[in-house]
């Protein structure tokens, strides 16, 4: 059981021999053509920085399945008509569960309020009309990937009774994503053992996020939390033993 951080919000999870990619917005220094073949690709929503525009390239190379919010899957069915078959597109909305091979994937609510500046950035750089709402987080095999979200009690409520060993959480604190303080609060409420910080790297020149992974490390140290903070370099692998994931 492992995960690899691929930049921004992109993560590859390997569970029981299955490669699951979440939000594969893959750009330099990541060469996606050299990555292990994906079996299942999960999109949290349709904003350009979460990988939906790579779907056709990924399908042609991997012949994988895609899953995401129902409105996004319908949009993909129209955009990629005759190029990505409908049977490769799986709809999943909040609180629903899908099964893929031996893995059960649950969609967790997210709250991603985008302000005027964020909408302007999306308009200038998006190159797509893919729907940005609703936003899914995903839970499977003890992993939780939050997608784009600020703190919301709905996360805790949806994950009640589901043990989380590793929470991949946005920490940039700008453009509708959680701050380090919010990320730590989410992790504490869901009982996560560790946090892998996401969504803090500048997407375009002169558009930085407010916080970096170092800010989460400092905040965790100041609070005395027992949650392990695991900032990863792009391409870095985090392997979990049975004890670490139990």
Buried (B, 14 or more C-beta within 10 A) or exposed (E): BEBBBBBBBBBBBBBEEBBBBBBBBBBEEBEBEEBEEBBBBBBBBBBBBBBBBBBBEBBEBBEBBBBBBBBBBEBBBEBBEEEBEEEBBBBBBBEEEBEBEEBEBBBBBBBBEBEEEBBEBBEEBBEBEBBBBBBBBBBBBBBBBBBBBBBBEBBBEBBEEBEBBBBBBBBBBBBBBBBBBBBBBBBBBBBBBBBBBBBBBEBEEEBBBBBBBEBBBBBBEEBEBEBBBBBBEBEEEBEBEEEBBE
